[in-house]
């Protein structure tokens, strides 16, 4: 008879799979508040002239996570309202993925703006790249399952 080992990864996986949509939404709201709090802390505590490149990286990373969490929650609520025929796990996955894309778009535009490279053509190119990536994810889905 083999030994039974406790693995935190299995416990986490079981907890995530047993998580209800309400628990997930509350968890994401808490994470969203935490991320926005971290971003506000960065704004008020880091001097951009003294911090150098690391200060800007921390600024953009915290903004990216705050936007991703916020857009994922908003996207999930909109999907629950308008696309009620999809299973909740699929709605969560799509909302989170599209939240990442929109956050990348916004933070990417801000980075280009800070480098004074934000033009209509660069913005359209960024949108086109993210659209192609989203179409790739959509094309790899079969019957609600991802093949990748």
Backbone as CSV, one residue per row, in Angstrom:
resi,resn,N_x,N_y,N_z,CA_x,CA_y,CA_z,C_x,C_y,C_z
1,UNK,0.845,-1.172,0.000,0.000,0.000,0.000,0.898,1.244,0.000
2,UNK,0.642,2.162,-0.922,1.454,3.360,-1.035,1.148,4.376,0.051
3,UNK,2.073,5.267,0.242,1.898,6.320,1.232,1.076,7.451,0.656
4,UNK,0.338,8.105,1.517,-0.468,9.251,1.121,0.293,10.509,1.509
5,UNK,0.665,11.302,0.549,1.401,12.533,0.806,0.460,13.715,0.654
6,UNK,0.606,14.681,1.524,-0.175,15.908,1.426,0.526,16.846,0.457
7,UNK,-0.194,17.286,-0.517,0.361,18.215,-1.487,-0.494,19.471,-1.504
8,UNK,0.095,20.633,-1.218,-0.696,21.858,-1.254,-1.251,22.165,-2.635
9,UNK,-0.570,21.695,-3.687,-1.050,21.955,-5.045,-2.378,21.233,-5.271
10,UNK,-2.467,19.996,-4.814,-3.720,19.259,-4.968,-4.822,19.949,-4.176
11,UNK,-4.494,20.403,-2.951,-5.492,21.092,-2.143,-5.961,22.364,-2.838
12,UNK,-5.017,23.115,-3.404,-5.382,24.338,-4.106,-6.241,24.005,-5.314
13,UNK,-5.856,22.981,-6.080,-6.639,22.609,-7.257,-8.047,22.177,-6.868
14,UNK,-8.176,21.406,-5.799,-9.507,20.993,-5.360,-10.316,22.199,-4.923
15,UNK,-9.673,23.143,-4.234,-10.403,24.324,-3.775,-10.852,25.171,-4.956
16,UNK,-9.990,25.319,-5.946,-10.342,26.132,-7.105,-11.484,25.471,-7.873
17,UNK,-11.436,24.160,-8.057,-12.483,23.488,-8.793,-13.805,23.477,-8.029
18,UNK,-13.752,23.569,-6.690,-14.975,23.588,-5.889,-15.472,25.006,-5.640
19,UNK,-14.778,25.985,-6.153,-15.147,27.368,-5.906,-16.405,27.728,-6.690
20,UNK,-17.357,28.326,-6.012,-18.571,28.777,-6.681,-18.297,30.092,-7.391
21,UNK,-19.210,30.475,-8.242,-19.050,31.735,-8.965,-19.090,32.924,-8.013
22,UNK,-19.899,32.835,-6.979,-19.966,33.918,-5.998,-18.645,34.046,-5.249
23,UNK,-18.064,32.913,-4.839,-16.769,32.959,-4.154,-15.702,33.540,-5.067
24,UNK,-15.717,33.129,-6.334,-14.742,33.645,-7.290,-14.893,35.154,-7.454
25,UNK,-16.123,35.623,-7.592,-16.365,37.051,-7.782,-15.910,37.845,-6.564
26,UNK,-16.221,37.361,-5.374,-15.784,38.054,-4.151,-14.265,38.041,-4.069
27,UNK,-13.643,36.895,-4.376,-12.183,36.794,-4.369,-11.564,37.784,-5.354
28,UNK,-12.127,37.864,-6.553,-11.598,38.793,-7.550,-11.808,40.246,-7.143
29,UNK,-12.915,40.553,-6.487,-13.126,41.921,-5.997,-12.096,42.287,-4.935
30,UNK,-11.783,41.349,-4.056,-10.755,41.602,-3.036,-9.395,41.804,-3.696
31,UNK,-9.071,40.956,-4.664,-7.806,41.101,-5.397,-7.770,42.435,-6.143
32,UNK,-8.901,42.831,-6.711,-8.970,44.108,-7.427,-8.682,45.271,-6.489
33,UNK,-9.308,45.261,-5.333,-9.057,46.327,-4.353,-7.603,46.330,-3.898
34,UNK,-7.042,45.152,-3.687,-5.641,45.046,-3.300,-4.725,45.614,-4.386
35,UNK,-4.998,45.271,-5.642,-4.161,45.758,-6.750,-4.265,47.270,-6.917
36,UNK,-5.484,47.815,-6.815,-5.620,49.267,-6.920,-4.943,49.955,-5.735
37,UNK,-5.021,49.330,-4.554,-4.324,49.880,-3.387,-2.824,49.888,-3.592
38,UNK,-2.285,48.820,-4.194,-0.847,48.767,-4.485,-0.465,49.842,-5.494
39,UNK,-1.314,50.066,-6.482,-1.021,51.088,-7.484,-1.034,52.486,-6.868
40,UNK,-2.019,52.751,-6.014,-2.088,54.049,-5.332,-0.873,54.222,-4.420
41,UNK,-0.466,53.160,-3.764,0.729,53.213,-2.920,1.959,53.558,-3.746
42,UNK,2.060,52.968,-4.922,3.187,53.270,-5.808,3.150,54.743,-6.211
43,UNK,1.982,55.252,-6.518,1.874,56.645,-6.942,2.330,57.599,-5.843
44,UNK,1.913,57.329,-4.613,2.212,58.260,-3.527,3.546,58.008,-2.843
45,UNK,4.130,56.841,-2.987,5.348,56.522,-2.242,6.616,56.468,-3.089
46,UNK,6.490,56.336,-4.393,7.680,56.225,-5.232,7.872,57.522,-6.009
47,UNK,9.045,58.093,-5.845,9.399,59.306,-6.576,9.974,58.900,-7.933
48,UNK,9.296,59.247,-9.032,9.770,58.789,-10.340,11.137,59.351,-10.734
49,UNK,11.498,60.499,-10.204,12.803,61.063,-10.555,13.933,60.334,-9.835
50,UNK,13.663,59.805,-8.651,14.707,59.114,-7.889,14.704,57.610,-8.130
51,UNK,13.562,57.038,-8.478,13.456,55.579,-8.598,14.048,55.044,-9.890
52,UNK,14.075,55.849,-10.911,14.606,55.394,-12.187,13.675,54.429,-12.894
53,UNK,14.265,53.513,-13.646,13.487,52.578,-14.457,12.667,51.617,-13.599
54,UNK,13.205,51.219,-12.459,12.481,50.283,-11.599,11.166,50.877,-11.105
55,UNK,11.155,52.165,-10.811,9.926,52.828,-10.385,8.861,52.795,-11.466
56,UNK,9.270,53.023,-12.711,8.309,52.985,-13.815,7.813,51.561,-14.075
57,UNK,8.697,50.588,-13.946,8.289,49.197,-14.129,7.263,48.796,-13.076
58,UNK,7.521,49.154,-11.822,6.576,48.840,-10.742,5.245,49.556,-10.989
59,UNK,5.293,50.801,-11.440,4.073,51.541,-11.755,3.241,50.824,-12.805
60,UNK,3.877,50.442,-13.913,3.137,49.813,-15.007,2.669,48.397,-14.648
61,UNK,3.457,47.660,-13.887,3.057,46.300,-13.494,1.853,46.346,-12.559
62,UNK,1.895,47.229,-11.559,0.747,47.322,-10.646,-0.495,47.833,-11.378
63,UNK,-0.320,48.760,-12.298,-1.451,49.228,-13.091,-2.008,48.104,-13.964
64,UNK,-1.123,47.294,-14.550,-1.568,46.174,-15.373,-2.411,45.190,-14.556
65,UNK,-1.940,44.813,-13.378,-2.695,43.868,-12.556,-4.018,44.458,-12.077
66,UNK,-4.014,45.738,-11.729,-5.257,46.377,-11.289,-6.269,46.438,-12.433
67,UNK,-5.808,46.800,-13.616,-6.709,46.845,-14.773,-7.195,45.453,-15.158
68,UNK,-6.309,44.469,-15.122,-6.701,43.104,-15.465,-7.788,42.610,-14.524
69,UNK,-7.582,42.784,-13.231,-8.579,42.313,-12.256,-9.905,43.052,-12.432
70,UNK,-9.836,44.369,-12.605,-11.067,45.151,-12.764,-11.820,44.766,-14.031
71,UNK,-11.094,44.667,-15.129,-11.733,44.329,-16.398,-12.251,42.893,-16.408
72,UNK,-11.583,41.993,-15.706,-12.064,40.613,-15.618,-13.383,40.544,-14.852
73,UNK,-13.487,41.303,-13.769,-14.737,41.315,-12.997,-15.860,41.948,-13.819
74,UNK,-15.585,43.072,-14.440,-16.607,43.736,-15.259,-17.003,42.840,-16.433
75,UNK,-16.015,42.222,-17.085,-16.310,41.328,-18.195,-17.143,40.130,-17.770
76,UNK,-16.839,39.585,-16.586,-17.625,38.458,-16.086,-19.062,38.868,-15.802
77,UNK,-19.238,40.021,-15.185,-20.601,40.484,-14.891,-21.383,40.746,-16.181
78,UNK,-20.742,41.326,-17.171,-21.414,41.553,-18.460,-21.742,40.235,-19.158
79,UNK,-20.828,39.272,-19.087,-21.093,37.973,-19.695,-22.223,37.249,-18.985
80,UNK,-22.276,37.352,-17.669,-23.358,36.702,-16.920,-24.703,37.335,-17.285
81,UNK,-24.689,38.617,-17.559,-25.915,39.326,-17.873,-26.385,39.048,-19.303
82,UNK,-25.463,39.141,-20.264,-25.848,39.076,-21.671,-25.670,37.706,-22.319
83,UNK,-24.754,36.876,-21.843,-24.477,35.580,-22.467,-24.716,34.501,-21.416
84,UNK,-25.955,34.305,-21.055,-26.269,33.408,-19.951,-26.277,31.933,-20.345
85,UNK,-26.162,31.605,-21.624,-26.202,30.200,-22.043,-24.859,29.496,-21.885
86,UNK,-23.768,30.229,-21.664,-22.464,29.616,-21.480,-22.289,29.163,-20.035
87,UNK,-21.531,28.084,-19.811,-21.250,27.680,-18.435,-20.378,28.728,-17.738
88,UNK,-20.523,28.871,-16.427,-19.770,29.899,-15.703,-18.254,29.756,-15.829
89,UNK,-17.738,28.538,-15.865,-16.285,28.380,-15.976,-15.770,28.939,-17.298
90,UNK,-16.526,28.776,-18.339,-16.142,29.325,-19.645,-16.213,30.848,-19.633
91,UNK,-17.248,31.379,-18.989,-17.375,32.829,-18.889,-16.219,33.429,-18.099
92,UNK,-15.822,32.765,-17.032,-14.694,33.246,-16.225,-13.420,33.245,-17.052
93,UNK,-13.168,32.162,-17.775,-11.942,32.065,-18.578,-11.897,33.134,-19.663
94,UNK,-13.004,33.330,-20.347,-13.038,34.329,-21.424,-12.903,35.732,-20.852
95,UNK,-13.588,36.023,-19.754,-13.518,37.356,-19.154,-12.103,37.664,-18.676
96,UNK,-11.442,36.685,-18.065,-10.080,36.911,-17.594,-9.126,37.106,-18.763
97,UNK,-9.264,36.281,-19.787,-8.394,36.411,-20.958,-8.569,37.774,-21.627
98,UNK,-9.813,38.186,-21.829,-10.044,39.470,-22.478,-9.667,40.633,-21.560
99,UNK,-9.763,40.445,-20.252,-9.280,41.464,-19.318,-7.782,41.669,-19.457
100,UNK,-7.058,40.575,-19.654,-5.607,40.676,-19.871,-5.322,41.430,-21.162
101,UNK,-6.060,41.119,-22.228,-5.815,41.800,-23.522,-6.086,43.300,-23.418
102,UNK,-7.213,43.672,-22.796,-7.525,45.102,-22.678,-6.530,45.816,-21.770
103,UNK,-6.094,45.157,-20.705,-5.087,45.762,-19.834,-3.769,45.939,-20.578
104,UNK,-3.393,44.935,-21.376,-2.181,45.075,-22.192,-2.312,46.228,-23.174
105,UNK,-3.485,46.378,-23.757,-3.717,47.477,-24.689,-3.557,48.825,-23.991
106,UNK,-4.182,48.983,-22.838,-4.120,50.265,-22.133,-2.721,50.563,-21.602
107,UNK,-2.087,49.576,-20.985,-0.740,49.800,-20.454,0.251,49.971,-21.598
108,UNK,0.076,49.205,-22.666,0.943,49.385,-23.830,0.817,50.771,-24.424
109,UNK,-0.404,51.289,-24.496,-0.600,52.656,-25.004,0.043,53.671,-24.060
110,UNK,-0.051,53.446,-22.750,0.596,54.368,-21.811,2.119,54.319,-21.911
111,UNK,2.669,53.130,-22.119,4.123,53.020,-22.294,4.550,53.750,-23.562
112,UNK,3.816,53.525,-24.646,4.134,54.241,-25.888,3.997,55.749,-25.717
113,UNK,2.995,56.174,-24.954,2.819,57.599,-24.698,3.986,58.161,-23.891
114,UNK,4.457,57.408,-22.904,5.577,57.903,-22.093,6.868,57.975,-22.906
115,UNK,6.996,57.129,-23.912,8.157,57.187,-24.802,7.930,58.119,-25.986
116,UNK,6.798,58.789,-26.011,6.382,59.695,-27.087,6.332,58.989,-28.437
117,UNK,5.850,57.733,-28.410,5.707,56.945,-29.628,4.251,56.595,-29.922
118,UNK,3.337,57.150,-29.164,1.932,56.821,-29.364,1.389,57.594,-30.561
119,UNK,1.133,56.855,-31.617,0.515,57.425,-32.806,-0.689,56.558,-33.152
120,UNK,-1.470,57.017,-34.081,-2.626,56.244,-34.519,-2.170,54.905,-35.077
121,UNK,-1.080,54.916,-35.852,-0.620,53.688,-36.496,-0.091,52.683,-35.476
122,UNK,0.637,53.157,-34.475,1.123,52.251,-33.434,-0.033,51.678,-32.618
123,UNK,-1.032,52.504,-32.364,-2.199,52.023,-31.622,-2.957,50.990,-32.434
124,UNK,-3.135,51.244,-33.720,-3.811,50.272,-34.584,-3.018,48.976,-34.694
125,UNK,-1.700,49.082,-34.733,-0.860,47.885,-34.779,-0.995,47.078,-33.488
126,UNK,-1.025,47.755,-32.353,-1.207,47.076,-31.068,-2.571,46.393,-31.002
127,UNK,-3.596,47.084,-31.459,-4.941,46.493,-31.493,-4.972,45.295,-32.439
128,UNK,-4.320,45.408,-33.582,-4.302,44.305,-34.551,-3.596,43.080,-33.986
129,UNK,-2.482,43.279,-33.293,-1.752,42.147,-32.711,-2.606,41.460,-31.656
130,UNK,-3.221,42.224,-30.786,-4.064,41.631,-29.743,-5.299,40.953,-30.330
131,UNK,-5.825,41.499,-31.422,-6.970,40.877,-32.094,-6.577,39.539,-32.701
132,UNK,-5.413,39.477,-33.321,-4.935,38.215,-33.897,-4.729,37.176,-32.795
133,UNK,-4.178,37.583,-31.670,-3.976,36.648,-30.555,-5.321,36.143,-30.036
134,UNK,-6.299,37.034,-29.902,-7.632,36.621,-29.452,-8.274,35.683,-30.467
135,UNK,-8.136,35.962,-31.744,-8.675,35.070,-32.771,-7.997,33.703,-32.720
136,UNK,-6.714,33.673,-32.391,-6.025,32.401,-32.236,-6.669,31.589,-31.114
137,UNK,-6.925,32.221,-29.979,-7.553,31.516,-28.870,-8.965,31.060,-29.226
138,UNK,-9.695,31.893,-29.938,-11.049,31.513,-30.345,-11.004,30.336,-31.318
139,UNK,-10.043,30.337,-32.228,-9.979,29.268,-33.240,-9.530,27.949,-32.659
140,UNK,-8.855,27.939,-31.512,-8.406,26.688,-30.918,-9.450,26.049,-30.005
141,UNK,-10.598,26.684,-29.839,-11.634,26.142,-28.989,-12.564,25.239,-29.795
142,UNK,-12.886,24.086,-29.229,-13.790,23.131,-29.877,-14.815,22.681,-28.853
143,UNK,-16.078,22.934,-29.117,-17.171,22.500,-28.251,-16.984,22.936,-26.797
144,UNK,-16.508,24.139,-26.611,-16.330,24.642,-25.256,-15.037,24.191,-24.605
145,UNK,-14.244,23.358,-25.260,-12.976,22.886,-24.717,-11.849,23.499,-25.523
146,UNK,-10.737,23.762,-24.881,-9.587,24.277,-25.592,-8.700,23.114,-25.993
147,UNK,-8.227,23.137,-27.223,-7.359,22.070,-27.690,-5.892,22.393,-27.469
148,UNK,-5.583,23.608,-27.068,-4.185,23.996,-26.852,-3.858,23.857,-25.403
